[in-house]
Amino acid sequence: MEEAGLTFATTHSAEVKDLAIKSESFALAAVEFDIDRLEPTYRLQWGEVGNSNALDIAAGLGLPPSMLQEARRCMSEDLSEGNEAQRSGNLMASLERHLAEQRRRSSEAARACDDAQEELATARERKHEIDENGDELRAEIKATPIQIKEDAMTAFEAAIADVDRTVNDRQQDVS
């Protein structure tokens, strides 16, 4: 009975990656990397070829642009020579950046939607308050002329009563 050896290895070697892609004796895995924060997410991606983020990290750490440009030129020459692992890694890195951007946009859209829903709820609440206050004001406005009329009638009746008393008092004085 044959025993299989088990080895975990990590590499940036394109040749080793190519061998792992072409042979069933190997299993591929990559650790996801957040390009924006320049740190690993520690999510293991089975069946994926990892991509070197060395140049992105170097750019984030301030490597001069001219050196980065030269390094990228050298890498693109490697790609043109048929390095399958590197092409696959670059494609995955591009897809990961695109996915991260879409996640960021989705998160922003969700926050904007939540904000809009809060504003809508606040506006509805304010409308309800205005409607209630409007009903109260309408009732008050409707009642105001009636109250003024009642107050005027009371004052008028009091004035007439005063006039009647005055007339009666004078008639008694005359008699």
Steps between C-alpha positions, in 0.01 A plus 500: 500500500634839396487793735445843361707785628322818591675833465372853531704749305464861403675653205517788261676278247302498178651166398380330819155656457489376139594149616224507764244612239596223257540210745229327700759421766468853632216694657497875459395756756553871541455742786280795408670838520333840546678733257343815648618428855816317385439207733387139474139418584606147605222347291626186333391459139526135396577428137637851442846609394619778726631817350799695620396832643859606550482793258175628647649478848818670381293781345313540828831523683628772268721322247581751223257479207784455249614182678143370517454569130817308414396207721157488337665508156715202596195315627309566178793354304467185713131490411572522131726194535199288589518488879157349568513538880593867478222572250254314717622684808472837328150417383403396854652818643305706250180315584566538874553876459180521298311295760637714784390815314154355442474405868603853598242651265234260623578595858481871414169445321362310800607784731341756267181293489493478881555877525222564249263273691579684824440835330172373356387381844592839648315682222190284551513564874531875440209492251287320758588769759415775251172330412408472869599862566310605187184331627538676835563835329201456271276424799642802684453728198147371453424555869659847517225693315235321707683594820542860383131515415408353840732745677353788300145390581586475869657848492204636300248350743701641793504842334123487439446396861713799610299732275172356636619552858611852424165579335310347793715688751434832325131433472488438871695817563254697287198364671 
